[in-house]
Each structure stands twice: as C-alpha cells, then as structure tokens.
Amino acid sequence: MIEKDILLVEMGSRLAQRREQMHLTQEKLAELSGVSVKTIFSAEKGQKALRPENIVNICQALDMDISFFMTGNVLRSDILSSLTHEQRMAFNKILDAFLSIC
C-alpha cells in the first residue's frame, strides 16, 4: 500500500471511531457537517481524500481536533478536545472539586 493510501485509511479509521464514539450514523454526521453520506463513507474507508473545507466541517461536527484527525497525535493542549462530552463533564467535576479544596 502506498504511504498516501495508508494515511487515508488511518484518517478514515479515526473519523469512524469518533463518529461511533459520539453515537452518530454516517447520515447524521453528513447532515451535521454539510457533506454527502458518500463523502463520509469514502473518507471512513480511506478511499478518497477529503477537501480541506470538508475536513474542517467534519472535525467541527465531531468536536475533533484537526491535527489529531490528520496525524493521530494529540497535543497536550488538545487532550480535552479528544474527550467525549461525558468525559469532559466528568473532568470538569474533578477539576471543580480540586479547585474547591485549594
């Protein structure tokens, strides 16, 4: 497999994992991001590269950091953006408890 193809498959896998983590169908993600279902399907399978504006829209719909989507790496400052809503709420409760005892 060509390096470009490997990158597309890896990006598609991250997209699918995040979509499933958020309990979204491909149809719902397409609606939220303003792209076609075919675009979501092709991206998740690593069959076709996304246009930059579609990457931005899909990442926004998934509340996903673009650099994580593209590379799989989470920068320390981006850790919160990789959490689910429920995980962020739990983190906020822990943080509030910590701050209240300081």
A tleap script that builds the chain and sets N, CA, C and O, in Angstrom:
source leaprc.protein.ff14SB
mol = sequence {
  NMET ILE GLU LYS ASP ILE LEU LEU VAL GLU
  MET GLY SER ARG LEU ALA GLN ARG ARG GLU
  GLN MET HIE LEU THR GLN GLU LYS LEU ALA
  GLU LEU SER GLY VAL SER VAL LYS THR ILE
  PHE SER ALA GLU LYS GLY GLN LYS ALA LEU
  ARG PRO GLU ASN ILE VAL ASN ILE CYS GLN
  ALA LEU ASP MET ASP ILE SER PHE PHE MET
  THR GLY ASN VAL LEU ARG SER ASP ILE LEU
  SER SER LEU THR HIE GLU GLN ARG MET ALA
  PHE ASN LYS ILE LEU ASP ALA PHE LEU SER
  ILE CCYS
}
set mol.1.N position { 0.841 -1.177 0.000 }
set mol.1.CA position { 0.000 0.000 0.000 }
set mol.1.C position { 0.889 1.243 0.000 }
set mol.1.O position { 1.889 1.283 0.716 }
set mol.2.N position { 0.543 2.236 -0.778 }
set mol.2.CA position { 1.288 3.479 -0.874 }
set mol.2.C position { 1.102 4.280 0.421 }
set mol.2.O position { 0.050 4.208 1.057 }
set mol.3.N position { 2.137 5.045 0.804 }
set mol.3.CA position { 2.084 5.821 2.051 }
set mol.3.C position { 0.849 6.713 2.108 }
set mol.3.O position { 0.224 6.831 3.162 }
set mol.4.N position { 0.489 7.342 0.990 }
set mol.4.CA position { -0.697 8.205 0.939 }
set mol.4.C position { -1.941 7.392 1.271 }
set mol.4.O position { -2.803 7.852 2.019 }
set mol.5.N position { -2.038 6.195 0.722 }
set mol.5.CA position { -3.193 5.340 0.977 }
set mol.5.C position { -3.281 4.939 2.442 }
set mol.5.O position { -4.370 4.885 3.012 }
set mol.6.N position { -2.129 4.657 3.052 }
set mol.6.CA position { -2.094 4.295 4.475 }
set mol.6.C position { -2.606 5.458 5.308 }
set mol.6.O position { -3.387 5.261 6.239 }
set mol.7.N position { -2.172 6.671 4.981 }
set mol.7.CA position { -2.629 7.856 5.716 }
set mol.7.C position { -4.138 8.027 5.596 }
set mol.7.O position { -4.807 8.335 6.583 }
set mol.8.N position { -4.673 7.833 4.409 }
set mol.8.CA position { -6.117 7.976 4.212 }
set mol.8.C position { -6.890 6.939 5.021 }
set mol.8.O position { -7.926 7.256 5.604 }
set mol.9.N position { -6.397 5.712 5.059 }
set mol.9.CA position { -7.054 4.651 5.832 }
set mol.9.C position { -7.003 4.972 7.326 }
set mol.9.O position { -7.993 4.795 8.036 }
set mol.10.N position { -5.852 5.444 7.798 }
set mol.10.CA position { -5.719 5.795 9.212 }
set mol.10.C position { -6.625 6.964 9.582 }
set mol.10.O position { -7.260 6.947 10.637 }
set mol.11.N position { -6.689 7.970 8.728 }
set mol.11.CA position { -7.578 9.106 8.979 }
set mol.11.C position { -9.033 8.643 8.988 }
set mol.11.O position { -9.819 9.072 9.832 }
set mol.12.N position { -9.386 7.776 8.057 }
set mol.12.CA position { -10.743 7.250 7.995 }
set mol.12.C position { -11.106 6.468 9.243 }
set mol.12.O position { -12.233 6.541 9.732 }
set mol.13.N position { -10.151 5.729 9.746 }
set mol.13.CA position { -10.378 4.962 10.966 }
set mol.13.C position { -10.630 5.884 12.149 }
set mol.13.O position { -11.526 5.626 12.952 }
set mol.14.N position { -9.854 6.952 12.266 }
set mol.14.CA position { -10.070 7.912 13.359 }
set mol.14.C position { -11.430 8.578 13.232 }
set mol.14.O position { -12.121 8.792 14.228 }
set mol.15.N position { -11.812 8.904 12.000 }
set mol.15.CA position { -13.110 9.523 11.761 }
set mol.15.C position { -14.230 8.575 12.196 }
set mol.15.O position { -15.141 8.981 12.918 }
set mol.16.N position { -14.164 7.321 11.759 }
set mol.16.CA position { -15.204 6.345 12.092 }
set mol.16.C position { -15.269 6.093 13.601 }
set mol.16.O position { -16.356 5.999 14.172 }
set mol.17.N position { -14.112 5.985 14.236 }
set mol.17.CA position { -14.092 5.748 15.682 }
set mol.17.C position { -14.740 6.894 16.432 }
set mol.17.O position { -15.529 6.665 17.348 }
set mol.18.N position { -14.418 8.124 16.058 }
set mol.18.CA position { -15.005 9.281 16.744 }
set mol.18.C position { -16.497 9.368 16.483 }
set mol.18.O position { -17.268 9.673 17.392 }
set mol.19.N position { -16.912 9.105 15.252 }
set mol.19.CA position { -18.348 9.139 14.918 }
set mol.19.C position { -19.102 8.122 15.761 }
set mol.19.O position { -20.159 8.425 16.314 }
set mol.20.N position { -18.552 6.911 15.856 }
set mol.20.CA position { -19.197 5.866 16.642 }
set mol.20.C position { -19.172 6.205 18.133 }
set mol.20.O position { -20.131 5.923 18.850 }
set mol.21.N position { -18.092 6.802 18.593 }
set mol.21.CA position { -17.975 7.222 19.989 }
set mol.21.C position { -19.075 8.224 20.335 }
set mol.21.O position { -19.579 8.245 21.459 }
set mol.22.N position { -19.437 9.046 19.364 }
set mol.22.CA position { -20.479 10.055 19.575 }
set mol.22.C position { -21.870 9.518 19.250 }
set mol.22.O position { -22.854 10.256 19.313 }
set mol.23.N position { -21.951 8.234 18.904 }
set mol.23.CA position { -23.218 7.566 18.585 }
set mol.23.C position { -23.946 8.247 17.421 }
set mol.23.O position { -25.161 8.442 17.453 }
set mol.24.N position { -23.169 8.599 16.400 }
set mol.24.CA position { -23.737 9.213 15.205 }
set mol.24.C position { -23.717 8.220 14.054 }
set mol.24.O position { -22.782 7.431 13.921 }
set mol.25.N position { -24.734 8.260 13.237 }
set mol.25.CA position { -24.727 7.492 11.995 }
set mol.25.C position { -23.948 8.293 10.950 }
set mol.25.O position { -23.687 9.483 11.128 }
set mol.26.N position { -23.588 7.627 9.874 }
set mol.26.CA position { -22.939 8.350 8.783 }
set mol.26.C position { -23.881 9.414 8.231 }
set mol.26.O position { -23.448 10.502 7.850 }
set mol.27.N position { -25.151 9.096 8.192 }
set mol.27.CA position { -26.139 10.042 7.680 }
set mol.27.C position { -26.216 11.291 8.558 }
set mol.27.O position { -26.262 12.411 8.048 }
set mol.28.N position { -26.229 11.096 9.874 }
set mol.28.CA position { -26.317 12.232 10.790 }
set mol.28.C position { -25.051 13.084 10.712 }
set mol.28.O position { -25.129 14.313 10.709 }
set mol.29.N position { -23.878 12.433 10.649 }
set mol.29.CA position { -22.635 13.186 10.523 }
set mol.29.C position { -22.619 13.978 9.222 }
set mol.29.O position { -22.189 15.131 9.200 }
set mol.30.N position { -23.079 13.374 8.156 }
set mol.30.CA position { -23.140 14.082 6.867 }
set mol.30.C position { -24.019 15.322 6.989 }
set mol.30.O position { -23.668 16.393 6.494 }
set mol.31.N position { -25.153 15.170 7.646 }
set mol.31.CA position { -26.068 16.293 7.840 }
set mol.31.C position { -25.417 17.395 8.687 }
set mol.31.O position { -25.488 18.574 8.341 }
set mol.32.N position { -24.789 17.005 9.786 }
set mol.32.CA position { -24.161 17.979 10.687 }
set mol.32.C position { -22.983 18.715 10.051 }
set mol.32.O position { -22.723 19.877 10.363 }
set mol.33.N position { -22.279 18.030 9.160 }
set mol.33.CA position { -21.083 18.630 8.565 }
set mol.33.C position { -21.321 19.210 7.177 }
set mol.33.O position { -20.419 19.824 6.608 }
set mol.34.N position { -22.499 19.031 6.627 }
set mol.34.CA position { -22.820 19.615 5.327 }
set mol.34.C position { -22.155 18.934 4.149 }
set mol.34.O position { -21.894 19.561 3.123 }
set mol.35.N position { -21.879 17.634 4.302 }
set mol.35.CA position { -21.310 16.856 3.200 }
set mol.35.C position { -22.252 15.710 2.886 }
set mol.35.O position { -23.226 15.484 3.604 }
set mol.36.N position { -21.966 14.991 1.820 }
set mol.36.CA position { -22.818 13.865 1.456 }
set mol.36.C position { -22.463 12.622 2.272 }
set mol.36.O position { -21.361 12.511 2.810 }
set mol.37.N position { -23.398 11.709 2.352 }
set mol.37.CA position { -23.149 10.431 3.025 }
set mol.37.C position { -22.035 9.692 2.289 }
set mol.37.O position { -21.203 9.032 2.912 }
set mol.38.N position { -22.023 9.804 0.966 }
set mol.38.CA position { -20.981 9.163 0.164 }
set mol.38.C position { -19.595 9.686 0.547 }
set mol.38.O position { -18.627 8.926 0.577 }
set mol.39.N position { -19.504 10.984 0.840 }
set mol.39.CA position { -18.227 11.566 1.257 }
set mol.39.C position { -17.773 10.969 2.580 }
set mol.39.O position { -16.602 10.622 2.738 }
set mol.40.N position { -18.696 10.848 3.532 }
set mol.40.CA position { -18.364 10.249 4.837 }
set mol.40.C position { -17.939 8.801 4.647 }
set mol.40.O position { -16.924 8.372 5.197 }
set mol.41.N position { -18.704 8.053 3.878 }
set mol.41.CA position { -18.406 6.638 3.637 }
set mol.41.C position { -17.025 6.483 3.005 }
set mol.41.O position { -16.218 5.676 3.466 }
set mol.42.N position { -16.751 7.251 1.954 }
set mol.42.CA position { -15.465 7.167 1.257 }
set mol.42.C position { -14.302 7.559 2.164 }
set mol.42.O position { -13.234 6.948 2.117 }
set mol.43.N position { -14.518 8.580 2.988 }
set mol.43.CA position { -13.459 9.023 3.904 }
set mol.43.C position { -13.182 7.961 4.956 }
set mol.43.O position { -12.024 7.680 5.262 }
set mol.44.N position { -14.229 7.369 5.509 }
set mol.44.CA position { -14.041 6.341 6.538 }
set mol.44.C position { -13.343 5.105 5.984 }
set mol.44.O position { -12.611 4.436 6.713 }
set mol.45.N position { -13.550 4.801 4.750 }
set mol.45.CA position { -12.903 3.645 4.121 }
set mol.45.C position { -11.501 3.977 3.600 }
set mol.45.O position { -10.769 3.088 3.165 }
set mol.46.N position { -11.134 5.260 3.648 }
set mol.46.CA position { -9.826 5.667 3.154 }
set mol.46.C position { -9.729 5.598 1.650 }
set mol.46.O position { -8.640 5.445 1.096 }
set mol.47.N position { -10.868 5.710 0.984 }
set mol.47.CA position { -10.910 5.587 -0.467 }
set mol.47.C position { -10.625 6.890 -1.189 }
set mol.47.O position { -10.197 6.888 -2.343 }
set mol.48.N position { -10.861 8.005 -0.508 }
set mol.48.CA position { -10.743 9.291 -1.184 }
set mol.48.C position { -10.358 10.360 -0.164 }
set mol.48.O position { -10.869 10.378 0.956 }
set mol.49.N position { -9.454 11.244 -0.565 }
set mol.49.CA position { -9.047 12.343 0.312 }
set mol.49.C position { -10.172 13.368 0.404 }
set mol.49.O position { -10.898 13.611 -0.561 }
set mol.50.N position { -10.296 13.959 1.580 }
set mol.50.CA position { -11.297 14.998 1.788 }
set mol.50.C position { -10.757 16.357 1.368 }
set mol.50.O position { -9.557 16.617 1.465 }
set mol.51.N position { -11.640 17.210 0.906 }
set mol.51.CA position { -11.269 18.591 0.627 }
set mol.51.C position { -11.053 19.302 1.961 }
set mol.51.O position { -11.690 18.958 2.957 }
set mol.52.N position { -10.161 20.286 1.986 }
set mol.52.CA position { -9.865 20.976 3.255 }
set mol.52.C position { -11.101 21.507 3.979 }
set mol.52.O position { -11.213 21.367 5.197 }
set mol.53.N position { -12.022 22.111 3.244 }
set mol.53.CA position { -13.222 22.654 3.897 }
set mol.53.C position { -14.091 21.540 4.492 }
set mol.53.O position { -14.769 21.750 5.497 }
set mol.54.N position { -14.068 20.359 3.870 }
set mol.54.CA position { -14.824 19.238 4.425 }
set mol.54.C position { -14.153 18.697 5.689 }
set mol.54.O position { -14.833 18.283 6.628 }
set mol.55.N position { -12.825 18.704 5.708 }
set mol.55.CA position { -12.102 18.288 6.916 }
set mol.55.C position { -12.499 19.196 8.079 }
set mol.55.O position { -12.804 18.720 9.173 }
set mol.56.N position { -12.494 20.503 7.832 }
set mol.56.CA position { -12.856 21.460 8.882 }
set mol.56.C position { -14.285 21.204 9.355 }
set mol.56.O position { -14.528 21.128 10.560 }
set mol.57.N position { -15.224 21.072 8.435 }
set mol.57.CA position { -16.631 20.882 8.799 }
set mol.57.C position { -16.862 19.570 9.544 }
set mol.57.O position { -17.614 19.534 10.519 }
set mol.58.N position { -16.227 18.505 9.095 }
set mol.58.CA position { -16.391 17.208 9.745 }
set mol.58.C position { -15.774 17.231 11.140 }
set mol.58.O position { -16.374 16.736 12.094 }
set mol.59.N position { -14.591 17.796 11.259 }
set mol.59.CA position { -13.943 17.878 12.575 }
set mol.59.C position { -14.759 18.734 13.537 }
set mol.59.O position { -14.850 18.411 14.721 }
set mol.60.N position { -15.347 19.805 13.053 }
set mol.60.CA position { -16.205 20.627 13.911 }
set mol.60.C position { -17.433 19.843 14.347 }
set mol.60.O position { -17.820 19.897 15.515 }
set mol.61.N position { -18.046 19.119 13.429 }
set mol.61.CA position { -19.232 18.332 13.762 }
set mol.61.C position { -18.914 17.243 14.782 }
set mol.61.O position { -19.748 16.898 15.620 }
set mol.62.N position { -17.696 16.708 14.700 }
set mol.62.CA position { -17.283 15.651 15.622 }
set mol.62.C position { -16.579 16.191 16.865 }
set mol.62.O position { -16.159 15.420 17.728 }
set mol.63.N position { -16.451 17.518 16.957 }
set mol.63.CA position { -15.712 18.141 18.058 }
set mol.63.C position { -14.357 17.459 18.186 }
set mol.63.O position { -13.938 17.055 19.271 }
set mol.64.N position { -13.685 17.344 17.045 }
set mol.64.CA position { -12.420 16.621 16.934 }
set mol.64.C position { -11.328 17.576 16.473 }
set mol.64.O position { -11.537 18.373 15.558 }
set mol.65.N position { -10.175 17.495 17.102 }
set mol.65.CA position { -9.051 18.331 16.714 }
set mol.65.C position { -8.549 17.917 15.329 }
set mol.65.O position { -8.355 16.732 15.057 }
set mol.66.N position { -8.343 18.898 14.472 }
set mol.66.CA position { -7.902 18.608 13.104 }
set mol.66.C position { -6.538 17.923 13.094 }
set mol.66.O position { -6.310 17.004 12.308 }
set mol.67.N position { -5.637 18.364 13.957 }
set mol.67.CA position { -4.311 17.739 13.954 }
set mol.67.C position { -4.398 16.275 14.376 }
set mol.67.O position { -3.653 15.440 13.864 }
set mol.68.N position { -5.295 15.955 15.300 }
set mol.68.CA position { -5.481 14.558 15.677 }
set mol.68.C position { -6.068 13.771 14.503 }
set mol.68.O position { -5.633 12.654 14.220 }
set mol.69.N position { -7.042 14.349 13.832 }
set mol.69.CA position { -7.638 13.680 12.669 }
set mol.69.C position { -6.582 13.393 11.610 }
set mol.69.O position { -6.550 12.306 11.035 }
set mol.70.N position { -5.726 14.363 11.358 }
set mol.70.CA position { -4.746 14.218 10.295 }
set mol.70.C position { -3.585 13.292 10.670 }
set mol.70.O position { -3.127 12.508 9.839 }
set mol.71.N position { -3.107 13.378 11.913 }
set mol.71.CA position { -1.882 12.670 12.285 }
set mol.71.C position { -2.070 11.559 13.311 }
set mol.71.O position { -1.239 10.657 13.409 }
set mol.72.N position { -3.153 11.619 14.071 }
set mol.72.CA position { -3.344 10.653 15.149 }
set mol.72.C position { -2.650 11.057 16.424 }
set mol.72.O position { -2.722 10.342 17.423 }
set mol.73.N position { -1.972 12.200 16.407 }
set mol.73.CA position { -1.270 12.681 17.596 }
set mol.73.C position { -2.109 13.713 18.315 }
set mol.73.O position { -2.734 14.573 17.694 }
set mol.74.N position { -2.115 13.617 19.630 }
set mol.74.CA position { -2.833 14.584 20.444 }
set mol.74.C position { -1.811 15.457 21.140 }
set mol.74.O position { -0.982 14.972 21.909 }
set mol.75.N position { -1.876 16.740 20.865 }
set mol.75.CA position { -1.018 17.680 21.571 }
set mol.75.C position { -1.559 17.839 22.982 }
set mol.75.O position { -2.764 17.725 23.205 }
set mol.76.N position { -0.694 18.096 23.913 }
set mol.76.CA position { -1.133 18.214 25.308 }
set mol.76.C position { -2.284 19.201 25.438 }
set mol.76.O position { -3.212 18.961 26.210 }
set mol.77.N position { -2.244 20.290 24.710 }
set mol.77.CA position { -3.305 21.287 24.793 }
set mol.77.C position { -4.597 20.800 24.136 }
set mol.77.O position { -5.659 21.387 24.345 }
set mol.78.N position { -4.513 19.741 23.354 }
set mol.78.CA position { -5.689 19.244 22.638 }
set mol.78.C position { -6.312 18.019 23.286 }
set mol.78.O position { -7.254 17.449 22.736 }
set mol.79.N position { -5.812 17.600 24.437 }
set mol.79.CA position { -6.328 16.398 25.076 }
set mol.79.C position { -7.814 16.541 25.362 }
set mol.79.O position { -8.577 15.605 25.123 }
set mol.80.N position { -8.238 17.685 25.864 }
set mol.80.CA position { -9.657 17.866 26.180 }
set mol.80.C position { -10.539 17.739 24.949 }
set mol.80.O position { -11.654 17.226 25.035 }
set mol.81.N position { -10.052 18.198 23.811 }
set mol.81.CA position { -10.879 18.137 22.601 }
set mol.81.C position { -11.058 16.716 22.096 }
set mol.81.O position { -11.946 16.454 21.285 }
set mol.82.N position { -10.221 15.792 22.569 }
set mol.82.CA position { -10.369 14.407 22.130 }
set mol.82.C position { -11.315 13.614 23.025 }
set mol.82.O position { -11.616 12.456 22.736 }
set mol.83.N position { -11.792 14.235 24.119 }
set mol.83.CA position { -12.696 13.546 25.037 }
set mol.83.C position { -14.134 13.635 24.562 }
set mol.83.O position { -14.512 14.564 23.847 }
set mol.84.N position { -14.926 12.663 24.964 }
set mol.84.CA position { -16.360 12.736 24.685 }
set mol.84.C position { -16.974 13.794 25.590 }
set mol.84.O position { -16.333 14.259 26.533 }
set mol.85.N position { -18.196 14.166 25.308 }
set mol.85.CA position { -18.896 15.143 26.137 }
set mol.85.C position { -18.979 14.649 27.580 }
set mol.85.O position { -18.746 15.415 28.515 }
set mol.86.N position { -19.308 13.379 27.761 }
set mol.86.CA position { -19.426 12.808 29.101 }
set mol.86.C position { -18.080 12.840 29.838 }
set mol.86.O position { -18.027 13.141 31.030 }
set mol.87.N position { -17.002 12.530 29.122 }
set mol.87.CA position { -15.672 12.569 29.735 }
set mol.87.C position { -15.297 13.994 30.124 }
set mol.87.O position { -14.687 14.209 31.171 }
set mol.88.N position { -15.653 14.962 29.294 }
set mol.88.CA position { -15.365 16.359 29.628 }
set mol.88.C position { -16.141 16.806 30.855 }
set mol.88.O position { -15.617 17.527 31.704 }
set mol.89.N position { -17.403 16.369 30.944 }
set mol.89.CA position { -18.213 16.721 32.106 }
set mol.89.C position { -17.592 16.127 33.371 }
set mol.89.O position { -17.524 16.800 34.399 }
set mol.90.N position { -17.144 14.883 33.307 }
set mol.90.CA position { -16.503 14.243 34.456 }
set mol.90.C position { -15.211 14.975 34.808 }
set mol.90.O position { -14.926 15.202 35.984 }
set mol.91.N position { -14.437 15.342 33.806 }
set mol.91.CA position { -13.198 16.084 34.033 }
set mol.91.C position { -13.491 17.413 34.716 }
set mol.91.O position { -12.792 17.797 35.654 }
set mol.92.N position { -14.513 18.112 34.253 }
set mol.92.CA position { -14.874 19.391 34.857 }
set mol.92.C position { -15.263 19.225 36.323 }
set mol.92.O position { -14.912 20.066 37.150 }
set mol.93.N position { -15.978 18.159 36.655 }
set mol.93.CA position { -16.356 17.901 38.048 }
set mol.93.C position { -15.111 17.648 38.898 }
set mol.93.O position { -15.003 18.157 40.014 }
set mol.94.N position { -14.188 16.874 38.375 }
set mol.94.CA position { -12.937 16.605 39.098 }
set mol.94.C position { -12.159 17.899 39.287 }
set mol.94.O position { -11.648 18.167 40.374 }
set mol.95.N position { -12.068 18.698 38.234 }
set mol.95.CA position { -11.352 19.961 38.305 }
set mol.95.C position { -12.005 20.909 39.314 }
set mol.95.O position { -11.310 21.553 40.101 }
set mol.96.N position { -13.340 20.995 39.292 }
set mol.96.CA position { -14.050 21.850 40.243 }
set mol.96.C position { -13.796 21.392 41.677 }
set mol.96.O position { -13.580 22.219 42.562 }
set mol.97.N position { -13.820 20.085 41.911 }
set mol.97.CA position { -13.559 19.559 43.248 }
set mol.97.C position { -12.153 19.900 43.688 }
set mol.97.O position { -11.936 20.306 44.829 }
set mol.98.N position { -11.201 19.739 42.794 }
set mol.98.CA position { -9.799 20.062 43.100 }
set mol.98.C position { -9.652 21.535 43.448 }
set mol.98.O position { -9.015 21.883 44.443 }
set mol.99.N position { -10.243 22.402 42.624 }
set mol.99.CA position { -10.119 23.834 42.853 }
set mol.99.C position { -10.812 24.280 44.147 }
set mol.99.O position { -10.372 25.235 44.788 }
set mol.100.N position { -11.873 23.602 44.524 }
set mol.100.CA position { -12.584 23.982 45.745 }
set mol.100.C position { -11.785 23.680 47.007 }
set mol.100.O position { -12.019 24.297 48.046 }
set mol.101.N position { -10.844 22.737 46.933 }
set mol.101.CA position { -10.043 22.427 48.114 }
set mol.101.C position { -8.711 23.171 48.119 }
set mol.101.O position { -7.957 23.082 49.088 }
set mol.102.N position { -8.417 23.894 47.060 }
set mol.102.CA position { -7.149 24.649 47.006 }
set mol.102.C position { -7.272 25.980 47.696 }
set mol.102.O position { -6.305 26.741 47.746 }
savepdb mol mol.pdb
quit
